[in-house]
Amino acid sequence: MENITLKVTGMSCEHCVKAVNNALSGIAGVASAAVSLKEGTASFKHDPAIAPLETIKAAIRDTGFDIAN
């Protein structure tokens, strides 16, 4: 398992946080997720063999948000 924190841009309310959290929680291989509106981050623990980082980033983008570099 790997712990990752990504900077998520575009979140402006708790609905945004819930959308990103639900997207992460729905991915097989993601063991836990915590999304912070204040920090603008999504932190999660995942198994890269089951849930590659690019799959996770795509799920966040599919909710309408972007990943900052």
N, CA and C atoms as an extended XYZ file, in Angstrom:
207
Properties=species:S:1:pos:R:3:atomname:S:1:resname:S:1:resid:I:1 pbc="F F F"
N         0.837       -1.183        0.000 N   MET     1
C         0.000        0.000        0.000 CA  MET     1
C         0.884        1.248        0.000 C   MET     1
N         0.458        2.231       -0.741 N   GLU     2
C         1.159        3.514       -0.791 CA  GLU     2
C         0.229        4.610       -0.278 C   GLU     2
N         0.801        5.561        0.452 N   ASN     3
C         0.074        6.750        0.881 CA  ASN     3
C         0.424        7.883       -0.063 C   ASN     3
N        -0.588        8.522       -0.623 N   ILE     4
C        -0.389        9.600       -1.588 CA  ILE     4
C        -1.246       10.789       -1.182 C   ILE     4
N        -0.735       11.994       -1.392 N   THR     5
C        -1.528       13.214       -1.240 CA  THR     5
C        -1.393       14.011       -2.522 C   THR     5
N        -2.541       14.332       -3.115 N   LEU     6
C        -2.578       15.131       -4.341 CA  LEU     6
C        -3.220       16.475       -4.057 C   LEU     6
N        -2.737       17.506       -4.716 N   LYS     7
C        -3.347       18.826       -4.644 CA  LYS     7
C        -4.486       18.850       -5.661 C   LYS     7
N        -5.704       19.062       -5.196 N   VAL     8
C        -6.885       19.079       -6.057 CA  VAL     8
C        -7.357       20.521       -6.197 C   VAL     8
N        -7.471       20.987       -7.428 N   THR     9
C        -7.903       22.366       -7.662 CA  THR     9
C        -9.358       22.400       -8.090 C   THR     9
N       -10.033       23.484       -7.715 N   GLY    10
C       -11.408       23.691       -8.139 CA  GLY    10
C       -12.453       23.375       -7.091 C   GLY    10
N       -12.053       22.798       -5.954 N   MET    11
C       -13.030       22.507       -4.910 CA  MET    11
C       -13.387       23.802       -4.181 C   MET    11
N       -14.702       24.032       -3.985 N   SER    12
C       -15.115       25.270       -3.336 CA  SER    12
C       -16.120       25.062       -2.201 C   SER    12
N       -16.575       23.811       -1.990 N   CYS    13
C       -17.580       23.567       -0.960 CA  CYS    13
C       -17.528       22.114       -0.504 C   CYS    13
N       -18.323       21.807        0.507 N   GLU    14
C       -18.357       20.444        1.027 CA  GLU    14
C       -18.928       19.454        0.015 C   GLU    14
N       -19.785       19.917       -0.880 N   HIS    15
C       -20.291       19.047       -1.939 CA  HIS    15
C       -19.130       18.582       -2.827 C   HIS    15
N       -18.204       19.476       -3.112 N   CYS    16
C       -17.022       19.131       -3.907 CA  CYS    16
C       -16.198       18.069       -3.183 C   CYS    16
N       -16.003       18.261       -1.895 N   VAL    17
C       -15.240       17.310       -1.084 CA  VAL    17
C       -15.900       15.935       -1.144 C   VAL    17
N       -17.218       15.908       -0.980 N   LYS    18
C       -17.944       14.640       -1.000 CA  LYS    18
C       -17.822       13.968       -2.360 C   LYS    18
N       -17.890       14.750       -3.444 N   ALA    19
C       -17.782       14.181       -4.789 CA  ALA    19
C       -16.417       13.526       -5.004 C   ALA    19
N       -15.353       14.193       -4.587 N   VAL    20
C       -14.003       13.636       -4.743 CA  VAL    20
C       -13.840       12.420       -3.841 C   VAL    20
N       -14.320       12.519       -2.612 N   ASN    21
C       -14.208       11.397       -1.680 CA  ASN    21
C       -14.968       10.176       -2.197 C   ASN    21
N       -16.157       10.388       -2.731 N   ASN    22
C       -16.938        9.276       -3.282 CA  ASN    22
C       -16.237        8.657       -4.490 C   ASN    22
N       -15.623        9.493       -5.318 N   ALA    23
C       -14.902        8.982       -6.486 CA  ALA    23
C       -13.741        8.092       -6.043 C   ALA    23
N       -13.012        8.543       -5.039 N   LEU    24
C       -11.872        7.759       -4.545 CA  LEU    24
C       -12.335        6.468       -3.868 C   LEU    24
N       -13.361        6.572       -3.068 N   SER    25
C       -13.857        5.408       -2.334 CA  SER    25
C       -14.429        4.339       -3.252 C   SER    25
N       -14.856        4.735       -4.442 N   GLY    26
C       -15.434        3.786       -5.378 CA  GLY    26
C       -14.424        3.027       -6.218 C   GLY    26
N       -13.151        3.277       -6.017 N   ILE    27
C       -12.112        2.623       -6.812 CA  ILE    27
C       -11.582        1.402       -6.059 C   ILE    27
N       -11.641        0.250       -6.706 N   ALA    28
C       -11.056       -0.954       -6.112 CA  ALA    28
C        -9.559       -0.726       -5.932 C   ALA    28
N        -9.054       -1.068       -4.773 N   GLY    29
C        -7.637       -0.883       -4.496 CA  GLY    29
C        -7.336        0.354       -3.680 C   GLY    29
N        -8.347        1.220       -3.476 N   VAL    30
C        -8.180        2.374       -2.593 CA  VAL    30
C        -8.716        1.971       -1.231 C   VAL    30
N        -7.826        1.908       -0.246 N   ALA    31
C        -8.194        1.422        1.083 CA  ALA    31
C        -8.825        2.504        1.949 C   ALA    31
N        -8.373        3.738        1.799 N   SER    32
C        -8.924        4.841        2.584 CA  SER    32
C        -8.679        6.140        1.839 C   SER    32
N        -9.529        7.125        2.119 N   ALA    33
C        -9.389        8.427        1.464 CA  ALA    33
C        -9.849        9.521        2.418 C   ALA    33
N        -9.171       10.660        2.359 N   ALA    34
C        -9.547       11.838        3.137 CA  ALA    34
C        -9.334       13.053        2.252 C   ALA    34
N       -10.377       13.843        2.080 N   VAL    35
C       -10.320       15.018        1.217 CA  VAL    35
C       -10.488       16.254        2.086 C   VAL    35
N        -9.635       17.243        1.890 N   SER    36
C        -9.670       18.469        2.693 CA  SER    36
C        -9.945       19.680        1.804 C   SER    36
N       -11.045       20.359        2.080 N   LEU    37
C       -11.364       21.588        1.363 CA  LEU    37
C       -10.372       22.684        1.742 C   LEU    37
N       -10.077       22.799        3.024 N   LYS    38
C        -9.162       23.836        3.515 CA  LYS    38
C        -7.784       23.722        2.873 C   LYS    38
N        -7.251       22.508        2.816 N   GLU    39
C        -5.925       22.282        2.247 CA  GLU    39
C        -5.957       22.108        0.725 C   GLU    39
N        -7.137       21.797        0.197 N   GLY    40
C        -7.240       21.533       -1.241 CA  GLY    40
C        -6.520       20.265       -1.644 C   GLY    40
N        -6.653       19.232       -0.787 N   THR    41
C        -5.931       17.994       -1.031 CA  THR    41
C        -6.841       16.771       -0.953 C   THR    41
N        -6.365       15.721       -1.578 N   ALA    42
C        -6.962       14.398       -1.454 CA  ALA    42
C        -5.842       13.452       -1.046 C   ALA    42
N        -5.981       12.847        0.121 N   SER    43
C        -4.991       11.896        0.614 CA  SER    43
C        -5.633       10.524        0.613 C   SER    43
N        -4.882        9.531        0.197 N   PHE    44
C        -5.442        8.192        0.136 CA  PHE    44
C        -4.352        7.140        0.238 C   PHE    44
N        -4.777        5.950        0.621 N   LYS    45
C        -3.905        4.781        0.672 CA  LYS    45
C        -4.402        3.843       -0.415 C   LYS    45
N        -3.499        3.411       -1.283 N   HIS    46
C        -3.930        2.553       -2.383 CA  HIS    46
C        -2.897        1.486       -2.698 C   HIS    46
N        -3.384        0.440       -3.358 N   ASP    47
C        -2.525       -0.621       -3.856 CA  ASP    47
C        -2.276       -0.316       -5.331 C   ASP    47
N        -1.066        0.130       -5.698 N   PRO    48
C        -0.805        0.532       -7.081 CA  PRO    48
C        -0.968       -0.594       -8.097 C   PRO    48
N        -0.916       -1.838       -7.659 N   ALA    49
C        -1.119       -2.964       -8.581 CA  ALA    49
C        -2.588       -3.092       -8.980 C   ALA    49
N        -3.476       -2.642       -8.087 N   ILE    50
C        -4.911       -2.715       -8.362 CA  ILE    50
C        -5.444       -1.372       -8.848 C   ILE    50
N        -4.989       -0.299       -8.234 N   ALA    51
C        -5.455        1.054       -8.549 CA  ALA    51
C        -4.256        1.936       -8.881 C   ALA    51
N        -3.821        1.936      -10.143 N   PRO    52
C        -2.696        2.799      -10.522 CA  PRO    52
C        -3.022        4.278      -10.291 C   PRO    52
N        -1.995        5.063      -10.025 N   LEU    53
C        -2.179        6.486       -9.744 CA  LEU    53
C        -2.913        7.194      -10.883 C   LEU    53
N        -2.632        6.831      -12.113 N   GLU    54
C        -3.310        7.485      -13.242 CA  GLU    54
C        -4.812        7.212      -13.242 C   GLU    54
N        -5.213        6.032      -12.801 N   THR    55
C        -6.635        5.705      -12.690 CA  THR    55
C        -7.296        6.590      -11.638 C   THR    55
N        -6.599        6.796      -10.547 N   ILE    56
C        -7.122        7.635       -9.466 CA  ILE    56
C        -7.226        9.089       -9.919 C   ILE    56
N        -6.190        9.579      -10.582 N   LYS    57
C        -6.233       10.951      -11.092 CA  LYS    57
C        -7.378       11.127      -12.086 C   LYS    57
N        -7.594       10.138      -12.935 N   ALA    58
C        -8.683       10.208      -13.915 CA  ALA    58
C       -10.036       10.262      -13.215 C   ALA    58
N       -10.196        9.522      -12.136 N   ALA    59
C       -11.456        9.532      -11.390 CA  ALA    59
C       -11.716       10.914      -10.784 C   ALA    59
N       -10.672       11.557      -10.281 N   ILE    60
C       -10.824       12.915       -9.736 CA  ILE    60
C       -11.186       13.883      -10.854 C   ILE    60
N       -10.506       13.785      -11.974 N   ARG    61
C       -10.810       14.663      -13.116 CA  ARG    61
C       -12.227       14.443      -13.625 C   ARG    61
N       -12.694       13.193      -13.594 N   ASP    62
C       -14.049       12.878      -14.045 CA  ASP    62
C       -15.117       13.516      -13.169 C   ASP    62
N       -14.769       13.877      -11.940 N   THR    63
C       -15.726       14.553      -11.064 CA  THR    63
C       -15.755       16.058      -11.343 C   THR    63
N       -14.856       16.538      -12.210 N   GLY    64
C       -14.853       17.953      -12.581 CA  GLY    64
C       -13.754       18.773      -11.959 C   GLY    64
N       -12.781       18.124      -11.337 N   PHE    65
C       -11.688       18.846      -10.695 CA  PHE    65
C       -10.376       18.474      -11.363 C   PHE    65
N        -9.323       19.202      -11.033 N   ASP    66
C        -8.035       18.942      -11.656 CA  ASP    66
C        -6.993       18.679      -10.578 C   ASP    66
N        -5.889       18.130      -11.007 N   ILE    67
C        -4.763       17.830      -10.134 CA  ILE    67
C        -3.667       18.848      -10.427 C   ILE    67
N        -3.224       19.567       -9.397 N   ALA    68
C        -2.134       20.522       -9.559 CA  ALA    68
C        -0.815       19.775       -9.538 C   ALA    68
N         0.174       20.282      -10.246 N   ASN    69
C         1.504       19.646      -10.264 CA  ASN    69
C         2.300       20.019       -9.052 C   ASN    69
